[in-house]
Amino acid sequence: MLRVITANLNGIRSASRKGFFEWLPRQDADFVCLQELKAQTADMTAEMLNPSGYYGYFHYAEKKGYSGVGIYSRRQPDQVIEGLGEPEFDAEGRYIELVFGTLSVISVYVPSGSSGELRQEVKYRFMDRFFEHLAALVASGREVVLCGDWNIAHKEIDLKNWRSNQKNSGFLPEERAWLSRVFDELGWIDVYRRLHPDTTSEAYTWWSNRGQAWANNVGWRLDYQIATPALAATATRASIYKDERFSDHAPLTIDYAFGE
């Protein structure tokens, strides 16, 4: 079995104070993909860098207290790939890939466009470049699981108030159509939706800090594990952890009967 967790931490130091590293050993995960570290090497404790039983790999943003992704792995990879080869996005620490034989495990943090038009344009440029990269990954013939905060709710069942959010970043028609192309044209599989095609409110992974969004479960499904078809077909179980709050996102865990 392969157990993979994806978690946007909204700051690894904040998540640590909220008990993330006490929770982590109990999960028995093979890979833990992290987004939004909001830290750089000098900010990281020994536990953050290499939790007991794990090797840690990170792609930090150049800007302090911003973005950044990482992966904890039980074994050392054959290769570590940091970034997409695009300076604009690589400076923001948005992509890391670990290569193990014919398997790749990836953590990605798609930009948010919610702060205004300029950042929305950055998001669209990232999406264009990332689509090319996703196509290349498929063409490589490798098995891939790609975890991350995509900052897009794909369909109406993926957020509580879809009607009032149709003109807001994260649920714009262009964003949703792009994600549909990732699945329909390139053949990637939304693994959670493969297992739970009709789940609504239980599928949410992010809640705004405004108002009573968490208390009223006014959420969005922004965190995904997408995989190549053969790997996705082995998925047996998916769960979203909400008993404790380490962040404004909730960790998504998926088990794969991969390699059995």
TAVEN-V390624 format. One record per residue. N is the residue number from 0. RES is the residue in one letter. PHI is phi as a letter, one per 30 degrees, with the letter a starting at -180 (* if undefined). PSI is psi in whole degrees, -180 to 180 (* if undefined). Layout:
# TAVEN-V390624
n:res:phi:psi
N:RES:PHI:PSI
N:RES:PHI:PSI
This chain:
# TAVEN-V390624
n:res:phi:psi
0:M:*:146
1:L:c:120
2:R:c:124
3:V:b:132
4:I:c:139
5:T:b:137
6:A:a:119
7:N:d:119
8:L:c:-13
9:N:h:44
10:G:j:110
11:I:d:-32
12:R:d:-39
13:S:d:-45
14:A:d:-36
15:S:d:-44
16:R:d:-25
17:K:c:6
18:G:j:12
19:F:e:-40
20:F:d:-8
21:E:d:-35
22:W:d:-39
23:L:e:-48
24:P:d:-25
25:R:d:-10
26:Q:d:-17
27:D:h:44
28:A:d:147
29:D:d:-37
30:F:b:139
31:V:b:111
32:C:c:129
33:L:c:146
34:Q:b:158
35:E:h:60
36:L:d:-37
37:K:h:41
38:A:a:164
39:Q:b:176
40:T:e:-44
41:A:d:-20
42:D:d:-13
43:M:d:131
44:T:d:169
45:A:e:-38
46:E:d:-38
47:M:d:-36
48:L:d:-44
49:N:b:82
50:P:e:154
51:S:e:124
52:G:i:0
53:Y:b:152
54:Y:c:136
55:G:c:139
56:Y:b:137
57:F:b:150
58:H:b:101
59:Y:d:151
60:A:d:151
61:E:d:-34
62:K:d:132
63:K:d:142
64:G:i:31
65:Y:b:139
66:S:h:-145
67:G:j:140
68:V:b:163
69:G:a:168
70:I:b:132
71:Y:c:131
72:S:b:141
73:R:d:-23
74:R:b:160
75:Q:d:136
76:P:d:165
77:D:d:-29
78:Q:a:146
79:V:c:125
80:I:c:117
81:E:c:122
82:G:i:169
83:L:c:0
84:G:i:16
85:E:c:109
86:P:e:-39
87:E:e:-43
88:F:d:-34
89:D:d:-29
90:A:d:-20
91:E:c:0
92:G:i:66
93:R:c:-2
94:Y:a:131
95:I:b:140
96:E:b:132
97:L:c:132
98:V:c:126
99:F:b:99
100:G:h:-119
101:T:c:10
102:L:c:136
103:S:b:138
104:V:c:127
105:I:b:141
106:S:c:128
107:V:b:147
108:Y:b:100
109:V:d:136
110:P:e:150
111:S:c:143
112:G:c:12
113:S:d:-13
114:S:d:-4
115:G:k:177
116:E:d:-37
117:L:d:-44
118:R:d:-30
119:Q:d:-38
120:E:d:-39
121:V:d:-43
122:K:e:-45
123:Y:d:-39
124:R:d:-41
125:F:d:-45
126:M:e:-42
127:D:d:-48
128:R:d:-38
129:F:d:-32
130:F:d:-43
131:E:d:-41
132:H:d:-41
133:L:d:-38
134:A:d:-41
135:A:d:-37
136:L:d:-43
137:V:d:-45
138:A:d:-23
139:S:d:-21
140:G:i:4
141:R:d:157
142:E:d:132
143:V:b:135
144:V:c:126
145:L:c:115
146:C:c:148
147:G:l:173
148:D:c:109
149:W:c:-10
150:N:h:32
151:I:b:127
152:A:c:122
153:H:d:-50
154:K:b:174
155:E:e:-33
156:I:d:-5
157:D:c:6
158:L:a:156
159:K:d:-56
160:N:c:68
161:W:d:-34
162:R:d:-43
163:S:d:-3
164:N:c:11
165:Q:d:-15
166:K:c:14
167:N:c:144
168:S:e:138
169:G:j:-21
170:F:b:27
171:L:d:147
172:P:e:-40
173:E:d:-39
174:E:d:-45
175:R:d:-39
176:A:d:-39
177:W:d:-45
178:L:d:-36
179:S:d:-39
180:R:d:-38
181:V:e:-42
182:F:d:-48
183:D:d:-38
184:E:d:-44
185:L:d:-20
186:G:j:7
187:W:d:152
188:I:c:129
189:D:d:101
190:V:d:-41
191:Y:e:-44
192:R:d:-28
193:R:d:-39
194:L:d:-32
195:H:b:74
196:P:d:-23
197:D:c:2
198:T:d:135
199:T:c:-93
200:S:d:-28
201:E:d:-12
202:A:d:-11
203:Y:d:144
204:T:b:-4
205:W:b:142
206:W:b:132
207:S:d:149
208:N:d:-4
209:R:d:147
210:G:i:-143
211:Q:c:42
212:A:e:-46
213:W:d:-48
214:A:d:-35
215:N:c:6
216:N:h:45
217:V:c:82
218:G:c:179
219:W:b:150
220:R:c:101
221:L:c:-16
222:D:c:126
223:Y:b:154
224:Q:c:117
225:I:c:149
226:A:b:161
227:T:d:152
228:P:e:-44
229:A:d:-40
230:L:d:-45
231:A:e:-34
232:A:d:-18
233:T:d:-4
234:A:d:133
235:T:c:-24
236:R:a:140
237:A:b:140
238:S:b:149
239:I:c:124
240:Y:c:119
241:K:b:5
242:D:d:-29
243:E:b:158
244:R:c:111
245:F:c:-14
246:S:a:-179
247:D:d:-3
248:H:c:161
249:A:c:142
250:P:d:141
251:L:c:122
252:T:c:132
253:I:b:135
254:D:c:135
255:Y:b:135
256:A:d:58
257:F:c:130
258:G:i:7
259:E:d:*
